[in-house]
């Protein structure tokens, strides 16, 4: 029980970091003139992540650091949540 709670806390922290990364990316896009629809940001976030990657690739020749921060943190949150569920079932 303690182990699953610890894993869930880590999953939550990872998800929060993903949200922080998405906020930074949308701020970056807004400064570049991209219209951000804040009402539907939860639905459109993957579109904005792709646009961030595309713009940073054009500017620097590689993806920006917040792109990798978002992808890694959200995948880690998913994996940790599944592990937490599996530990809770045992």
N, C-alpha and C positions, 0 to 999 in steps of 0.2 A: 504494500500500500504506500509506504513512504517513497519507494523507488518510482512508482508510477506518478505520484504527485510531483516529485522532482522533475521527471521528464516532461510532465504537463507544464510546469513553470518555465522550463527551458523552451518549450514550444511557444508559449505565450510571449516570452522575451524576444524570440526570433521573429514572431509575427509582428510585434511592435516595431522592431528594427526594419522590417519590410515596409511597414506603413511610413516610417520616417524616410526611408529611401524613396518611396513613391512621392511623398510631399516635396522632397528636394528636386526630384526629376520634373514634376509638374511646374515648380517654380522656375526651373531652368528653361523649360519650354515657353512659359509665359513671358519671360524676359526676351526670348527669341521671336516673339510675335505669334506664337501658336495660341489659338483660342481654346481655353480650357473650359469644359462644361462641368462645373463643380457639382451640379445637381445629380449627374450620372457618373461621377468619377469612379464609383465602385464597379460599374459595368465597363467603363472605357479605359480602365487603368492599363490593360495590356496593350491597347492602341497607343497610349502615351509612352509606355516603356519602349515600344518599337520605334516611335518617333524620336525619343531621346537617343536611342542607339544609332539611328540613321543620321541624326544631326551631328552627334559627336564623331561618328565615323567620317563624315564629310569634313569636319573641322580639324580633327587630329589624326585621322587615319586609323583610329582604333575606338572601341567602345569606351564610354565614360565609366568611371569607377562605380557610380551609383547604379548602373545597369547590373553589374555583377553583384553588388550588394543586395539588390532587390531579388534577383534570381536565386542566389544562394540562401538568403534568409527565408524566403518563402518555401523553397524546397526543403530546407532543414526543418521548418515549422511543420510541414506535412509529414515528414518522416518521423519526427519526434512525437507527433500526435498519434500516429499509427502505432508506434512502439509503446506509448503510454496506454493506449487502448488494449494492446496485446498483454501488457503487464497487469492491467486491471482485471483481465479475464482469467488469468492464471491463479 
